[in-house]
């Protein structure tokens, strides 16, 4: 069974703080790493899909890096705003076994205080 | 709006009953995934269909089954319901590239199932 771990489970920051959190995933037979943003009462929305070791992606104040050899990805938020409050999910896609399914971590819940 | 439609949004039913959850994927997406989110749990993968065929199976109970129809909509059937089956059930769809989704998955709004 593939496990995707995210840390921390929750994070409380002040508006303007920069923050980051971690996703650990199986490095063997790796294919892709997804990041999703999940706001309360809404459905998860994709932020990034990364496939290559060393990949860095950026969308506004949010960026992500990927290390496929050691099996981790970091998500960074620069200058957090209250509207960034959400649960951030990562999901790993690996070859073999049940191909084609995304295995999700439990998420990091971010709360940004004004 | 992700383009993925799930019905119903809420469902309350008694233990022992059977329910069907429905999902219509985004136009053009051949792959449908079902996930369960219980209290304090992340998104647990249940099952995936691609163009009508089962592609992958996760921790899906034998009491649960799913299918994808020729028009690509999918149904998740939950039977002999137990209190512990109360959860938010998400459907997602994606485009598959070379057999694996290297593009993002789009999620529906979910069906909140409450078993009493």
Interface residues (C-beta under 8 A of the other chain):
Chain A: X31 X32 X34 X36 X42 X43 X44 X45 X46 X49 X51 X89 X91 X93 X95 X98 X99 X100 X101 X102 X103 X104 X105 X106 X107
Chain B: X2 X4 X31 X33 X35 X41 X42 X43 X44 X45 X48 X50 X55 X56 X57 X58 X90 X92 X96 X99 X100 X101 X102 X103 X104 X105 X106 X107 X108 X109 X110
